[in-house]
Amino acid sequence: MNTIAPPLSDPESLSSLRRSTALKLTWFGVALGILALLCFASVTFGARSVTLTDVFAALGGSAESVSEAAVVARLPRTVLAILIGAALALAGSTMQAVTRNPLADPGILGVSAGSALAVVVGLVFFSITNPWTQISIAIAGAAGAAVFVYAVGSLGRGGATPLKLALAGAAISAAFQALTNAVLLPRVDVMESFRFWQIGGVGGATWDRLAVLAPVLAVGALITFMCARGMNSLALGDDMAAGLGENVARTRMVSSFGAVILCGAATAVAGPIGFVGLVVPHLCRLLVGTDHRWLLPFSAITGASLLIAADVVGRIITRPQEIQVGIVTAIIGAPVFIWIIRRQKVREL
């Protein structure tokens, strides 16, 4: 027998809604606190040991000693990690919503690899070094890769299933990475400068570079936030979303465009960093639910925290050398990827 849901004005329903909102706000406060602590750790730990006095003096604007100068030099790196982590987490959350695929991630679907290939081709064959142009080329490469992967994953019976998209993305990503290596390897001078970029890192951050990157990421983030309600409708299925008055094709296109901007711009500056967009949305859904009006901003905060934590760990465990964040996120993300595959009930090819 069907039951009628209690009206929103029902005291018990209102109390439950208030408790749910209070819990989400609590998690937001916890996430912001963790992010603040990680930012402090990011400017404190590195190849050179610094004291708390040095940190507070540098944050106050002093750069007289070598230690204070080291802290000042870590500030743009910390800001870049925040921007890149937030961008990749937002892109992953959006891709998972648009495709209704729990395995969707810029790295797994080959979007990051397509963006990286476009940047390398632009630099090697056309000598493109202007940051604005590089970011534009990276976004175009990310868009082309996304369309190609979806087209290949849609072939055959059943359309674009999660498993087929993941397999198509993995294959195309490997092909793009091989092409990138083929372009770089014969050119030793370019290969040396792109060696760490290929792995994915935030060590080369500068304020000038951040000034170019931040507005582009802001546009991509704004687009995804504006589509949050539409993503909630897509989660119900195309027919249900259309019945609710949602323009399914437009919502998918606009949301995907925002994710492509975020992924392309992030890859152009920091290289192809994987698994952030996969791990973060799944964790955030456990804490704040599936409503994208909450999920997207919470994913941005958590993604920023994850990338800063990966950068700090990479600086500490092999001091005075560094492990790039792309390696650390892969170590974290690979087991999570396997766990997600094992728990998903997908159709056979």
C-alpha positions in Angstrom: 0.0 0.0 0.0 1.3 3.4 -0.9 2.0 5.9 1.8 1.9 9.6 1.6 5.0 11.5 2.8 4.3 13.9 5.7 4.1 17.6 4.6 7.1 19.8 5.1 5.2 21.7 7.8 4.9 18.6 9.9 6.9 19.3 13.2 8.7 15.9 13.0 9.8 16.5 9.3 11.0 20.0 10.1 13.0 18.7 13.1 14.6 16.0 10.9 15.5 18.6 8.3 17.1 20.9 10.8 19.1 18.0 12.2 20.3 17.0 8.8 21.3 20.6 7.9 23.0 21.0 11.3 25.0 17.8 10.7 26.1 19.0 7.2 27.1 22.4 8.6 29.1 20.6 11.3 31.0 18.6 8.6 31.6 21.8 6.7 33.1 23.3 9.8 35.3 20.3 10.4 36.5 20.3 6.8 37.4 24.0 6.9 39.3 23.4 10.1 41.2 20.5 8.6 42.0 22.6 5.6 43.3 25.5 7.7 45.6 23.1 9.7 46.9 21.5 6.5 47.6 25.0 5.0 49.6 25.8 8.1 51.5 22.5 7.7 52.1 23.2 4.1 54.0 26.4 4.8 55.8 24.9 7.8 57.2 21.6 6.4 59.6 21.2 3.6 63.2 20.6 2.6 64.3 23.3 5.1 63.2 23.1 8.7 61.6 26.2 10.1 60.4 27.3 13.5 57.0 28.6 14.4 58.6 32.0 14.9 59.8 31.9 11.3 56.3 30.9 10.1 54.5 33.7 12.0 57.1 36.3 11.0 56.8 35.3 7.3 53.0 35.3 7.4 53.3 38.8 8.9 55.2 39.9 5.8 58.9 39.5 6.9 61.3 37.7 4.7 64.7 38.7 6.2 66.1 35.3 7.1 66.5 32.3 4.9 63.9 30.4 6.9 61.3 33.2 6.6 62.0 33.4 2.8 61.4 29.6 2.6 58.0 30.0 4.2 57.1 32.9 1.8 58.1 30.7 -1.1 55.8 28.0 0.0 52.7 30.2 0.0 52.0 30.1 -3.7 52.5 26.4 -3.7 49.9 26.0 -1.0 47.4 28.2 -2.8 48.0 26.2 -6.0 47.4 23.0 -4.2 44.1 24.4 -2.9 43.0 25.5 -6.4 44.0 22.3 -8.1 42.5 20.0 -5.5 39.2 21.8 -5.4 39.1 21.9 -9.3 39.7 18.2 -9.7 37.2 17.2 -7.0 34.6 19.4 -8.5 35.3 18.0 -12.0 35.0 14.4 -10.6 31.8 15.1 -8.8 30.3 16.6 -11.9 31.4 13.9 -14.2 29.9 11.2 -11.9 26.6 13.1 -11.9 26.5 13.7 -15.6 27.3 10.1 -16.6 25.7 8.5 -13.5 29.0 6.6 -13.4 30.6 6.0 -10.0 33.9 5.4 -11.7 34.0 8.7 -13.5 37.2 10.8 -12.9 39.2 13.1 -15.1 42.2 10.7 -14.9 40.3 7.4 -15.4 38.2 8.7 -18.3 41.2 10.0 -20.1 40.3 13.7 -19.9 43.5 14.6 -18.1 45.6 12.7 -20.6 43.9 14.4 -23.5 44.6 17.8 -21.9 48.2 16.9 -21.2 48.7 15.8 -24.8 47.3 19.0 -26.2 49.6 21.1 -24.0 52.7 19.1 -25.1 51.8 19.3 -28.8 51.2 23.0 -28.5 54.5 23.6 -26.8 56.7 21.3 -29.0 55.2 21.9 -32.4 53.9 25.5 -32.1 56.1 26.9 -29.3 53.1 28.0 -27.3 54.3 29.2 -23.9 51.7 31.9 -23.1 49.8 30.8 -20.0 46.4 31.9 -21.3 46.9 30.0 -24.6 48.2 26.9 -22.9 45.2 26.8 -20.6 42.9 27.3 -23.7 44.6 24.5 -25.6 44.4 22.2 -22.5 40.7 22.8 -22.2 40.2 22.0 -25.8 42.2 18.8 -25.4 40.1 17.8 -22.4 36.9 18.4 -24.2 38.0 16.4 -27.2 39.1 13.5 -25.0 35.8 13.5 -23.1 33.8 13.3 -26.3 36.0 10.6 -27.7 35.8 8.4 -24.6 32.0 8.8 -24.3 31.6 7.9 -28.0 33.8 4.8 -27.7 32.2 3.8 -24.4 28.7 4.1 -26.0 29.4 1.5 -28.7 27.8 -1.9 -28.6 24.9 -3.2 -26.6 23.8 -1.4 -23.5 25.3 2.0 -24.3 27.7 3.8 -22.1 27.7 1.5 -19.0 30.1 2.4 -16.1 32.4 -0.4 -16.8 32.6 0.3 -20.6 33.3 4.0 -19.9 36.1 3.1 -17.5 37.7 0.6 -19.9 37.4 3.0 -22.8 38.9 5.8 -20.6 41.8 3.6 -19.4 42.6 2.5 -23.0 42.4 6.0 -24.5 44.3 7.5 -21.5 47.1 5.0 -22.1 47.2 5.8 -25.8 47.3 9.6 -25.1 50.1 9.1 -22.6 52.1 7.0 -25.1 51.7 9.8 -27.7 52.8 12.4 -25.1 55.9 10.4 -24.4 56.6 9.9 -28.1 56.5 13.7 -28.6 58.7 14.5 -25.6 61.3 11.7 -25.6 63.3 12.9 -28.7 63.4 16.4 -27.3 65.7 16.3 -24.2 65.4 20.0 -23.4 61.6 20.0 -23.4 61.6 16.6 -21.6 63.6 17.9 -18.7 61.3 20.8 -18.1 58.2 18.6 -18.4 59.6 15.7 -16.4 57.8 16.5 -13.1 54.8 18.1 -14.8 54.0 14.8 -16.5 53.8 13.1 -13.1 51.6 15.9 -11.6 52.9 18.4 -9.0 52.5 21.8 -7.5 56.1 22.7 -6.9 56.5 25.2 -9.7 53.8 27.6 -8.4 54.2 31.3 -8.9 51.9 34.2 -8.1 51.8 35.2 -11.8 50.7 31.7 -12.8 48.1 31.7 -10.1 46.7 35.0 -11.3 46.1 33.4 -14.7 44.7 30.2 -13.4 42.3 31.4 -10.7 39.8 33.3 -12.9 39.5 30.3 -15.3 38.9 27.9 -12.4 36.4 30.4 -10.9 34.4 30.3 -14.2 34.4 26.5 -14.2 33.4 26.3 -10.6 30.6 28.8 -11.1 29.2 26.7 -14.0 29.1 23.5 -12.0 27.5 25.2 -8.9 24.8 26.7 -11.2 24.0 23.2 -12.5 23.8 21.6 -9.0 20.0 21.4 -9.0 20.0 19.9 -12.5 22.5 17.3 -11.4 20.1 16.2 -8.7 17.5 15.7 -11.3 19.8 13.7 -13.5 20.4 11.3 -10.6 16.7 10.3 -10.9 17.1 9.2 -14.5 16.6 10.9 -17.8 12.9 10.2 -18.0 12.2 11.4 -14.5 14.3 14.5 -14.9 12.5 15.4 -18.1 9.2 14.9 -16.4 10.3 17.3 -13.7 10.9 19.9 -16.4 14.7 19.5 -16.7 16.3 20.0 -20.0 18.5 16.9 -19.8 20.7 17.5 -22.8 21.4 21.1 -21.9 22.1 20.2 -18.3 24.6 17.5 -19.3 26.3 19.8 -21.8 26.7 22.8 -19.5 27.8 20.7 -16.5 30.3 18.8 -18.7 31.6 22.1 -20.0 32.2 23.3 -16.5 34.0 20.1 -15.6 36.2 20.3 -18.7 37.2 23.8 -17.9 38.3 22.8 -14.4 40.1 19.7 -15.5 41.8 21.3 -18.5 43.0 24.4 -16.6 44.3 22.4 -13.7 46.2 20.0 -16.0 47.8 22.8 -17.9 49.4 24.2 -14.8 49.9 21.2 -12.5 50.0 18.3 -14.9 47.8 15.2 -15.0 47.0 14.5 -11.3 44.8 11.4 -10.9 42.3 9.9 -8.5 41.4 13.2 -6.6 38.1 13.4 -8.6 37.4 9.8 -7.9 38.1 9.5 -4.1 36.8 12.8 -2.9 33.2 12.6 -4.1 32.6 9.1 -2.7 33.9 10.2 0.7 31.8 13.4 0.6 28.6 11.5 -0.2 29.1 9.5 2.9 29.2 12.6 5.0 26.8 15.1 3.4 24.6 13.0 1.2 23.9 13.2 -2.6 22.4 16.6 -2.9 24.8 18.4 -5.2 24.0 21.8 -3.7 25.9 20.5 -0.6 28.1 17.9 -2.3 29.9 20.2 -4.7 31.2 22.8 -2.2 32.1 20.1 0.3 34.0 18.2 -2.4 35.9 21.4 -3.3 37.0 21.8 0.3 37.9 18.2 0.7 39.7 18.0 -2.6 41.9 21.0 -1.6 42.7 19.3 1.7 43.6 16.0 0.1 46.0 17.6 -2.4 47.7 19.7 0.3 48.0 16.6 2.5 49.5 14.7 -0.4 52.0 17.5 -1.1 53.1 17.7 2.6 53.5 13.9 2.8 55.6 13.9 -0.4 57.9 16.6 1.1 58.3 14.9 4.4 58.9 11.2 3.8 61.9 11.6 1.5 63.3 14.9 2.9 65.3 16.7 1.5 64.0 15.2 -1.8 60.3 15.4 -2.8 57.7 12.9 -4.1 55.3 14.6 -6.5 51.7 14.8 -5.5 50.6 12.8 -8.5 52.4 9.7 -7.1 50.9 10.1 -3.6 47.4 10.5 -4.9 47.8 7.4 -7.1 49.0 5.4 -4.1 45.8 6.6 -2.2 43.4 6.3 -5.2 44.3 3.0 -6.7 43.0 0.9 -3.8 39.9 3.0 -3.6 39.3 2.5 -7.3 39.5 -1.3 -6.9 37.1 -1.1 -3.9 34.6 0.9 -5.9 34.7 -1.6 -8.8 34.2 -4.5 -6.5 31.1 -3.1 -4.8 29.4 -1.9 -8.0 26.8 -4.1 -9.7 27.4 -3.4 -13.4 26.0 -5.1 -16.5 28.3 -7.4 -18.4 29.5 -6.2 -21.7 
